[in-house]
Amino acid sequence: MNIRNVFIALTLLLPSAAWAQFQGMERPQTDSTLVISLDDALKIALSENTSVKVADMEIQRTKYAQKGSYSALFPQISASGMYSYAIQKQKVFFGSDDEDSGSSGGGMASMFASAFEPIMYYIQQLYTVTGTPFVPYVAPQPDPSSTPSSSSDPIEMGRRNQVQLGLSASMPLVNFQLWESLRLTGDQVELAVEQARESRLGTVASVKQAYFAVLMAKASYDVYNAVYENAVQNCKLTESRYNVKKASEMDLARARSAVAAAIPNLYNAENAIYLGLWQLKAVMGVDLDRAIDVQGKLEDYATHMFYDIHEGAEASLDRNSQLRQLATQAEMLAKQIRMQKYASLPSLAMQVSYNYYTQSDKFNLSQWKWLPSSTLVFSLSIPIFSGGQRYHAVKQTRVQASQLALQRENVERQLRIGIRQSLSNMDTAMKTYDAASSAVRSAEKAYDIASKSFEVGKSTLTDLNNTELTLTQTRLQAVQAIYSFVVAKASLEQTLGYDFTEE
């Protein structure tokens, strides 16, 4: 047996084993498989996607922050308590250092009595008018046996135990800077809402791309499966002709080689479907072990492959999320400038306090005498000079506003480029699909003629394989054109800000 015969034998055996292996291969699908449409996938993603949930939580956070900022307009009420124990009481001096150190303490008392004599006279007259008996004040007389003290000796003040309880309330009456900051918190909520909308738009685009990728993988699988089935049918026909000595061993080897060559493409297409479904489940936010499948075929979207390119090029960007966020940020900077200017205006605030105070040398709560006191304070603050801090803060914010304006211009330019790219891809996809559809019809007709000619023995297997290769390429080009169109359209809708939940 020469090398040529060995090669032919291996060629006959190996494709048969691969053929038998693939015949039992089917895509697993159980009764618990969830079959979803594109709308179902979008609804699930908008409720289960992690980025969407985080964005919605950010809206709640900013709303809570806004409500918390309004508390500055209401009275701020607080209670306080204080207890102190004087280890050494405070001492004060009366008189001057030049006074005689030998003067008696009675001289100090007589000095106070003479100072209060006019006051005591008027008090006595008041008691006379009211008919109340008046007991005159008698200055204490010094004890002759006591040691005379100097007027410059210190005198202790206060008592050892001091307790103070208080309740205070304060609120701003006129504060332009505070009022403008409250308006700024409203813009922060609006910015968070728009960021959440951008997250939803990105999620919708990602789900569409993943969904269409699965449909593309299925369409490729159908094309390669048709190639495989044709190869199997041609191999059976060649084998029957070989058994009756109407086909050579080389023709049989080529037929079985065609079957073997078709099997790897099926495996790759099968794997692409699995990967696409995992990606779809990931962007939807569902469990990766959950069995799902998608409805429809990619060819179903061929009827929607029409778009006015000129109208799309002039589409408005008013709904674009990035530009809306930049507009909100520009408004926030304008309010921030006004708030910084209002820092130079006067502000008026009010404070009310009510306190209870007591002192005692003995720690006996029942004997303590509590004395109430209350105050009402209006405080006016007039900024005069801050070393140029407020002036430079306004200048800094204006520079930020100028930077934001340039950034907006650049973002809008990039968005316009993205729109043109999407429209160009869609236009190319429409033209490609028209040409591929015509080519598919011609290739199918050529393959039918070649197949019938091969059955009656008027054409070779090589001619049949060539026409089948052309048919396969044109079918793949057609489905690829549909896929390119729907993906480009999804990107265009994201750029234009078309929300799935909005009409």
C-alpha positions as CSV (number, residue, x, y, z in Angstrom):
1,M,0.0,0.0,0.0
2,N,1.5,3.3,-1.0
3,I,1.3,6.7,0.7
4,R,-1.5,7.9,-1.6
5,N,-3.8,5.0,-0.6
6,V,-3.1,5.7,3.2
7,F,-4.0,9.3,2.7
8,I,-7.2,8.4,1.0
9,A,-8.2,6.0,3.8
10,L,-7.6,8.5,6.5
11,T,-9.6,11.1,4.6
12,L,-12.5,8.6,4.4
13,L,-12.4,7.7,8.1
14,L,-11.8,11.0,10.0
15,P,-14.7,13.0,8.5
16,S,-17.0,10.1,9.3
17,A,-16.1,10.2,13.0
18,A,-16.6,14.0,13.1
19,W,-19.9,13.6,11.3
20,A,-21.2,11.1,13.7
21,Q,-20.1,13.2,16.7
22,F,-21.9,16.3,15.4
23,Q,-25.1,14.5,14.5
24,G,-26.2,14.2,18.1
25,M,-25.3,17.8,19.0
26,E,-28.2,20.1,19.7
27,R,-28.5,23.4,21.6
28,P,-29.8,22.5,25.0
29,Q,-33.2,24.1,25.8
30,T,-35.3,23.0,28.8
31,D,-38.9,23.8,29.7
32,S,-37.7,26.4,32.2
33,T,-36.0,28.5,29.5
34,L,-37.2,32.1,29.5
35,V,-37.8,33.3,26.0
36,I,-37.9,37.1,25.9
37,S,-38.4,39.7,23.3
38,L,-36.4,42.9,22.9
39,D,-38.9,44.9,24.8
40,D,-38.9,42.3,27.6
41,A,-35.1,42.5,27.8
42,L,-35.2,46.3,28.0
43,K,-37.9,46.3,30.7
44,I,-36.0,43.7,32.8
45,A,-32.7,45.7,32.4
46,L,-34.2,49.0,33.4
47,S,-35.4,47.4,36.7
48,E,-32.6,45.0,37.4
49,N,-29.4,46.6,36.0
50,T,-27.0,47.6,38.7
51,S,-26.0,50.9,37.1
52,V,-29.6,51.9,36.8
53,K,-30.2,51.1,40.5
54,V,-27.2,53.1,41.6
55,A,-28.3,56.1,39.5
56,D,-31.8,55.9,41.1
57,M,-30.3,55.8,44.5
58,E,-28.2,58.8,43.7
59,I,-31.4,60.7,42.9
60,Q,-32.8,59.8,46.3
61,R,-29.6,60.9,48.0
62,T,-29.7,64.3,46.3
63,K,-33.4,64.7,47.2
64,Y,-32.6,64.0,50.8
65,A,-29.7,66.4,50.7
66,Q,-32.0,69.1,49.2
67,K,-34.6,68.6,52.0
68,G,-31.9,68.7,54.5
69,S,-30.6,72.0,53.2
70,Y,-34.1,73.6,53.6
71,S,-33.7,73.0,57.4
72,A,-31.5,76.1,57.5
73,L,-34.6,78.3,57.0
74,F,-36.3,76.9,60.2
75,P,-35.3,77.7,63.8
76,Q,-32.4,75.6,65.1
77,I,-33.4,74.7,68.6
78,S,-30.9,73.3,71.1
79,A,-30.7,72.6,74.8
80,S,-27.6,72.9,77.0
81,G,-26.6,72.1,80.5
82,M,-23.5,73.0,82.6
83,Y,-22.2,72.2,86.1
84,S,-19.1,73.5,87.6
85,Y,-17.4,73.2,91.0
86,A,-15.1,76.0,92.2
87,I,-12.0,74.4,93.7
88,Q,-10.8,77.9,94.5
89,K,-13.3,80.8,94.4
90,Q,-12.5,83.8,92.4
91,K,-11.3,86.8,94.4
92,V,-11.5,90.5,93.7
93,F,-9.9,93.7,95.1
94,F,-11.6,96.9,96.1
95,G,-9.8,100.2,96.7
96,S,-6.3,101.1,95.5
97,D,-2.9,99.9,96.5
98,D,-2.1,103.3,98.0
99,E,-4.7,103.1,100.8
100,D,-3.6,102.5,104.3
101,S,-3.2,98.9,105.0
102,G,-4.3,99.5,108.6
103,S,-7.8,100.8,107.7
104,S,-10.6,98.8,109.2
105,G,-13.2,96.9,107.3
106,G,-15.9,99.2,108.8
107,G,-14.5,102.0,106.7
108,M,-15.4,99.9,103.6
109,A,-18.9,99.4,104.9
110,S,-19.4,103.1,105.8
111,M,-18.2,103.9,102.3
112,F,-21.0,101.7,100.8
113,A,-23.5,103.2,103.2
114,S,-22.7,106.7,102.2
115,A,-22.8,105.8,98.5
116,F,-26.3,104.3,98.8
117,E,-27.7,107.0,101.1
118,P,-29.5,109.0,98.4
119,I,-31.0,105.8,97.0
120,M,-32.2,104.7,100.5
121,Y,-33.8,108.1,100.9
122,Y,-36.0,107.7,97.9
123,I,-36.9,104.1,98.9
124,Q,-38.0,105.5,102.3
125,Q,-40.2,108.1,100.6
126,L,-41.7,105.3,98.4
127,Y,-42.6,103.3,101.5
128,T,-44.1,106.4,103.1
129,V,-46.4,106.9,100.2
130,T,-47.6,103.3,100.1
131,G,-48.1,103.2,103.9
132,T,-45.6,100.3,104.4
133,P,-43.4,100.5,107.4
134,F,-39.8,101.1,106.4
135,V,-37.0,99.4,108.3
136,P,-33.8,101.5,107.7
137,Y,-30.7,99.8,106.8
138,V,-28.0,99.8,109.5
139,A,-24.5,99.4,108.4
140,P,-22.7,96.6,110.2
141,Q,-20.4,97.8,113.0
142,P,-16.9,96.4,113.2
143,D,-16.2,94.0,115.9
144,P,-13.6,95.5,118.2
145,S,-12.2,92.1,119.1
146,S,-11.7,91.2,115.4
147,T,-8.5,91.8,113.6
148,P,-8.7,94.9,111.3
149,S,-8.3,94.2,107.6
150,S,-7.1,96.3,104.9
151,S,-9.4,97.6,102.1
152,S,-7.0,96.1,99.6
153,D,-7.5,92.5,100.8
154,P,-9.2,90.2,98.2
155,I,-12.8,89.2,98.6
156,E,-14.1,85.9,97.4
157,M,-17.0,85.9,94.9
158,G,-19.5,83.3,93.9
159,R,-20.3,79.9,95.3
160,R,-18.7,76.5,94.8
161,N,-21.5,74.7,93.0
162,Q,-22.9,76.3,89.8
163,V,-25.5,74.8,87.6
164,Q,-27.0,76.3,84.4
165,L,-29.7,74.9,82.1
166,G,-30.7,76.6,78.9
167,L,-32.8,76.4,75.8
168,S,-31.9,78.4,72.7
169,A,-33.3,78.9,69.2
170,S,-31.8,80.7,66.3
171,M,-32.9,81.3,62.6
172,P,-31.8,83.5,59.7
173,L,-34.1,86.3,58.8
174,V,-32.3,87.8,55.8
175,N,-29.5,85.8,54.1
176,F,-29.2,86.1,50.4
177,Q,-26.3,83.7,50.2
178,L,-28.3,81.0,51.9
179,W,-31.3,81.5,49.6
180,E,-29.2,81.1,46.6
181,S,-27.5,78.0,47.9
182,L,-30.9,76.4,48.3
183,R,-31.6,77.1,44.6
184,L,-28.3,75.4,43.9
185,T,-29.3,72.2,45.6
186,G,-32.4,72.0,43.3
187,D,-30.0,72.0,40.3
188,Q,-28.0,69.2,42.0
189,V,-31.2,67.1,42.0
190,E,-31.8,67.9,38.4
191,L,-28.3,66.9,37.5
192,A,-28.7,63.6,39.3
193,V,-31.9,62.9,37.4
194,E,-30.2,63.6,34.1
195,Q,-27.3,61.4,35.1
196,A,-29.7,58.6,35.9
197,R,-31.3,59.1,32.5
198,E,-27.9,58.8,30.8
199,S,-27.4,55.6,32.7
200,R,-30.7,54.3,31.4
201,L,-29.9,55.3,27.8
202,G,-26.5,53.5,28.1
203,T,-28.2,50.4,29.5
204,V,-30.8,50.4,26.6
205,A,-28.0,50.7,24.0
206,S,-26.0,47.9,25.7
207,V,-29.1,45.6,25.8
208,K,-29.9,46.2,22.2
209,Q,-26.4,45.5,21.1
210,A,-26.2,42.3,23.2
211,Y,-29.7,41.2,21.9
212,F,-28.7,41.8,18.3
213,A,-25.4,40.0,18.8
214,V,-27.3,36.9,19.9
215,L,-29.6,37.2,16.8
216,M,-26.5,37.6,14.6
217,A,-24.9,34.5,16.2
218,K,-28.1,32.6,15.5
219,A,-28.3,33.8,11.9
220,S,-24.7,32.7,11.4
221,Y,-25.5,29.4,12.9
222,D,-28.4,28.9,10.5
223,V,-26.2,29.7,7.6
224,Y,-23.5,27.3,8.6
225,N,-26.1,24.7,9.5
226,A,-27.4,25.0,6.0
227,V,-23.9,24.5,4.6
228,Y,-23.5,21.5,6.9
229,E,-26.8,19.9,5.8
230,N,-26.0,20.5,2.1
231,A,-22.5,18.9,2.7
232,V,-24.1,15.9,4.3
233,Q,-26.6,15.5,1.5
234,N,-23.9,15.8,-1.1
235,C,-21.7,13.4,0.8
236,K,-24.5,10.8,0.8
237,L,-25.2,11.3,-2.9
238,T,-21.4,11.0,-3.7
239,E,-21.2,7.9,-1.5
240,S,-24.1,6.2,-3.3
241,R,-22.5,7.1,-6.7
242,Y,-19.2,5.8,-5.4
243,N,-20.8,2.5,-4.5
244,V,-22.0,2.0,-8.1
245,K,-18.6,3.0,-9.5
246,K,-19.9,6.4,-10.8
247,A,-17.7,8.5,-8.6
248,S,-14.1,8.3,-7.8
249,E,-12.5,7.9,-4.4
250,M,-11.2,11.5,-4.7
251,D,-14.8,12.8,-5.1
252,L,-15.9,10.9,-2.0
253,A,-12.9,12.2,-0.1
254,R,-13.8,15.8,-1.1
255,A,-17.4,15.3,-0.1
256,R,-16.5,14.0,3.4
257,S,-13.9,16.7,3.8
258,A,-16.6,19.3,3.1
259,V,-18.7,17.8,5.9
260,A,-15.7,17.8,8.3
261,A,-14.9,21.4,7.3
262,A,-18.5,22.5,8.1
263,I,-18.5,21.2,11.6
264,P,-16.0,23.7,13.2
265,N,-18.0,26.6,11.9
266,L,-21.1,25.2,13.7
267,Y,-19.1,24.8,16.9
268,N,-17.9,28.4,16.6
269,A,-21.5,29.7,15.9
270,E,-22.8,27.7,18.8
271,N,-20.2,29.1,21.2
272,A,-21.0,32.6,19.9
273,I,-24.7,32.1,20.9
274,Y,-23.7,31.1,24.4
275,L,-21.4,34.0,24.8
276,G,-24.0,36.4,23.5
277,L,-26.6,35.1,25.9
278,W,-24.2,35.5,28.8
279,Q,-23.5,39.0,27.8
280,L,-27.2,39.8,27.4
281,K,-27.9,38.4,30.9
282,A,-25.0,40.4,32.3
283,V,-26.3,43.8,31.0
284,M,-29.8,42.8,32.0
285,G,-28.7,42.2,35.5
286,V,-30.1,38.7,35.8
287,D,-28.5,35.5,37.1
288,L,-26.0,34.1,34.7
289,D,-27.2,30.6,35.4
290,R,-30.8,31.5,34.4
291,A,-31.7,29.8,31.1
292,I,-33.0,32.4,28.6
293,D,-33.4,32.7,24.9
294,V,-34.4,35.5,22.5
295,Q,-37.4,35.7,20.2
296,G,-37.4,36.4,16.5
297,K,-34.7,36.4,13.8
298,L,-32.3,39.1,12.6
299,E,-34.1,39.0,9.2
300,D,-37.2,40.4,11.0
301,Y,-35.5,43.8,11.3
302,A,-34.8,43.9,7.6
303,T,-38.2,45.5,7.0
304,H,-37.2,48.4,9.2
305,M,-34.0,49.1,7.4
306,F,-35.0,52.5,6.2
307,Y,-33.8,55.9,7.5
308,D,-33.8,59.4,6.1
309,I,-30.1,60.1,6.2
310,H,-30.5,63.8,5.4
311,E,-33.1,64.2,8.2
312,G,-30.9,62.4,10.6
313,A,-27.9,64.7,9.9
314,E,-30.0,67.7,10.9
315,A,-31.4,66.0,14.0
316,S,-31.5,68.1,17.2
317,L,-29.3,67.4,20.2
318,D,-31.7,68.9,22.7
319,R,-32.4,65.5,24.2
320,N,-28.8,64.5,24.4
321,S,-28.0,63.6,28.0
322,Q,-24.4,64.9,28.0
323,L,-25.4,68.3,26.7
324,R,-28.2,68.5,29.2
325,Q,-25.8,67.8,32.0
326,L,-23.4,70.5,30.8
327,A,-26.3,73.0,30.6
328,T,-27.3,72.1,34.2
329,Q,-23.7,72.5,35.3
330,A,-23.5,75.9,33.6
331,E,-26.6,77.0,35.4
332,M,-25.1,75.8,38.7
333,L,-21.9,77.8,38.1
334,A,-24.0,80.9,37.3
335,K,-25.9,80.5,40.6
336,Q,-22.6,79.8,42.4
337,I,-21.3,83.2,41.1
338,R,-24.4,84.9,42.4
339,M,-24.0,83.1,45.7
340,Q,-20.4,84.3,46.0
341,K,-21.4,87.9,45.2
342,Y,-24.2,87.7,47.9
343,A,-21.5,86.9,50.4
344,S,-20.7,90.7,50.4
345,L,-24.3,91.6,51.4
346,P,-25.4,92.1,55.0
347,S,-27.3,89.2,56.8
348,L,-29.7,89.4,59.7
349,A,-30.3,86.6,62.2
350,M,-32.4,86.2,65.3
351,Q,-31.7,84.2,68.5
352,V,-33.8,83.5,71.5
353,S,-32.5,81.9,74.7
354,Y,-34.0,81.0,78.1
355,N,-31.8,79.9,81.0
356,Y,-32.1,78.7,84.6
357,Y,-29.1,79.5,86.8
358,T,-28.3,78.6,90.4
359,Q,-25.3,78.7,92.8
360,S,-24.8,77.1,96.2
361,D,-21.9,76.2,98.5
362,K,-23.8,73.1,99.7
363,F,-24.6,70.3,97.3
364,N,-28.3,70.1,98.4
365,L,-30.6,70.2,95.4
366,S,-33.7,70.9,97.5
367,Q,-32.2,74.1,98.9
368,W,-31.0,75.5,95.6
369,K,-32.8,78.6,94.3
370,W,-33.2,78.7,90.5
371,L,-33.1,82.1,88.8
372,P,-34.5,82.4,85.2
373,S,-33.2,84.6,82.5
374,S,-34.1,85.1,78.9
375,T,-32.7,87.1,76.0
376,L,-33.8,88.0,72.4
377,V,-30.9,89.0,70.1
378,F,-31.0,90.3,66.6
379,S,-27.6,90.1,65.0
380,L,-26.7,92.1,61.9
381,S,-23.5,91.0,60.0
382,I,-22.0,93.4,57.5
383,P,-19.0,92.1,55.5
384,I,-16.5,94.8,55.0
385,F,-13.1,93.4,54.0
386,S,-11.9,89.8,53.5
387,G,-8.5,90.4,51.9
388,G,-10.0,89.9,48.3
389,Q,-11.1,86.3,49.0
390,R,-14.6,86.9,47.7
391,Y,-13.4,88.8,44.7
392,H,-11.0,86.1,43.6
393,A,-13.6,83.3,44.3
394,V,-15.9,85.0,41.8
395,K,-13.1,85.2,39.2
396,Q,-12.2,81.5,39.7
397,T,-15.8,80.4,39.2
398,R,-16.1,82.6,36.0
399,V,-13.0,80.8,34.6
400,Q,-14.7,77.5,35.3
401,A,-17.8,78.7,33.5
402,S,-15.6,79.6,30.5
403,Q,-13.9,76.2,30.6
404,L,-17.3,74.5,30.7
405,A,-18.5,76.5,27.6
406,L,-15.5,75.3,25.7
407,Q,-16.0,71.8,26.8
408,R,-19.7,71.9,25.7
409,E,-18.6,73.1,22.3
410,N,-16.1,70.3,21.9
411,V,-18.7,67.7,23.2
412,E,-21.2,68.9,20.7
413,R,-18.7,68.7,17.9
414,Q,-17.9,65.1,18.9
415,L,-21.5,64.2,19.0
416,R,-22.1,65.6,15.6
417,I,-19.2,63.4,14.3
418,G,-20.8,60.4,16.1
419,I,-24.1,61.1,14.4
420,R,-22.5,61.3,11.0
421,Q,-20.6,58.0,11.6
422,S,-23.8,56.2,12.7
423,L,-25.7,57.6,9.6
424,S,-22.8,56.6,7.3
425,N,-22.8,53.1,8.8
426,M,-26.5,52.8,8.4
427,D,-26.4,54.1,4.8
428,T,-23.6,51.6,4.0
429,A,-25.6,48.8,5.7
430,M,-28.7,49.6,3.6
431,K,-26.8,49.6,0.4
432,T,-24.9,46.4,1.3
433,Y,-28.1,44.7,2.2
434,D,-29.8,45.6,-1.1
435,A,-26.8,44.3,-3.0
436,A,-26.4,41.2,-0.8
437,S,-30.1,40.4,-1.1
438,S,-29.9,40.4,-4.9
439,A,-26.7,38.3,-4.7
440,V,-28.4,35.8,-2.4
441,R,-31.2,35.3,-4.9
442,S,-28.7,34.8,-7.7
443,A,-26.5,32.5,-5.6
444,E,-29.5,30.4,-4.5
445,K,-30.6,30.0,-8.2
446,A,-27.0,29.1,-9.2
447,Y,-26.8,26.6,-6.4
448,D,-30.1,24.9,-7.3
449,I,-28.9,24.6,-10.9
450,A,-25.5,23.2,-9.8
451,S,-27.1,20.8,-7.4
452,K,-29.5,19.4,-10.0
453,S,-26.6,19.1,-12.5
454,F,-24.6,17.3,-9.8
455,E,-27.4,14.9,-9.2
456,V,-27.6,13.9,-12.8
457,G,-23.9,13.8,-13.2
458,K,-23.5,16.8,-15.5
459,S,-21.3,18.9,-13.1
460,T,-18.6,18.0,-10.6
461,L,-18.5,18.3,-6.8
462,T,-16.1,21.2,-7.2
463,D,-18.6,23.2,-9.2
464,L,-21.2,22.6,-6.5
465,N,-18.9,23.5,-3.7
466,N,-18.0,26.8,-5.4
467,T,-21.6,27.8,-5.8
468,E,-22.3,26.9,-2.2
469,L,-19.4,29.0,-1.0
470,T,-20.7,31.9,-2.9
471,L,-24.2,31.4,-1.5
472,T,-22.7,31.2,2.1
473,Q,-20.8,34.4,1.7
474,T,-23.7,36.3,0.3
475,R,-26.0,35.1,3.1
476,L,-23.5,36.1,5.8
477,Q,-23.1,39.5,4.1
478,A,-26.9,40.0,4.2
479,V,-27.2,39.2,7.9
480,Q,-24.1,41.2,8.7
481,A,-25.6,44.2,6.9
482,I,-28.8,43.9,9.0
483,Y,-26.7,43.6,12.2
484,S,-24.6,46.7,11.3
485,F,-27.7,48.7,10.6
486,V,-29.5,47.9,13.9
487,V,-26.4,48.4,16.0
488,A,-25.6,51.8,14.3
489,K,-29.3,52.8,14.8
490,A,-29.1,51.9,18.5
491,S,-26.0,54.1,18.9
492,L,-27.7,56.9,17.0
493,E,-30.8,56.7,19.3
494,Q,-28.5,56.9,22.3
495,T,-26.8,60.0,21.0
496,L,-30.0,61.7,20.2
497,G,-31.4,60.8,23.6
498,Y,-34.3,58.6,22.6
499,D,-35.4,57.0,25.9
500,F,-37.1,53.6,25.7
501,T,-39.5,54.6,28.5
502,E,-40.5,57.8,26.7
503,E,-42.9,58.0,23.8
